[in-house]
């Protein structure tokens, strides 16, 4: 039948179906390998590292800001 361009029967198609675990893994790999997601994660990590660096360099910045905003 495939010689005439017909589709395989339902029984033939169900035997080639991948397991749900394999399909989940393939979807996970597809999402993680997306360049846009990698860019977003990289920029977010840079922001987190800059914030931690600023917190360590200026530990009393919050108190200074509160003192400045209370003055007239």
N, C-alpha and C positions, 0 to 999 in steps of 0.2 A: 503493500500500500504506500509506503513512503516514496516509491518511484513516481507516483502520480501527484505528489505534492500534498497529500493528505496529512493531517495531524495525527500523532500517535494516539492510541486509545487511552482512556482514563486510567486503566490498570497499568499501562506502561509508564504513564507520567507520574503516578504516585510512588513507584519504586525508586525514582531518581530524586525524590524530595530530601533535602538536607534536614538534619535534626534541629530542634529549636535552639540547642546550645550552640551548635555551629553557626546558625544564622545570627544569633545574638552576638557571638564573637566577631563575625564578619561586619556586623553593623557597628560594633564598638571600634574596631580597627578603622573603619571608614570615617567615623566621627573624629577620632583622635588624630588621624592623618590629614585632616582638613587644614589647609594653610591659614585660613581666616581665624579659626579657633586657636591655632598656635600663636598667631600674632596677638590676639586678645589676651591670652594667658601670659605671654612674654611682657606685654606692656603693663599688665596688672601686677606682675611680680616686680617689675622695676619700680612701680609706684609704692608697693609695700616696702621694698628695701629702702627707698628714699625716705619714707615716713619713719621707719625704724631708726635710720641714721640721724634724722632730725631730732627724734625724741631722745636719742642718746647724747647728741651734741648740745642740746638746749633743754635740760631736764626741768628747769624752772620757768619755761616760757608761759605756761598756763597761769601761774601766779603773777608774773609780770603783766600779762594781758589783763587780768582781773584788776590789778592795781591801777593800770592806766585808764581803764574804762570807768572806774569809780571817781577819778579826779575830775574837777569841773573844767 
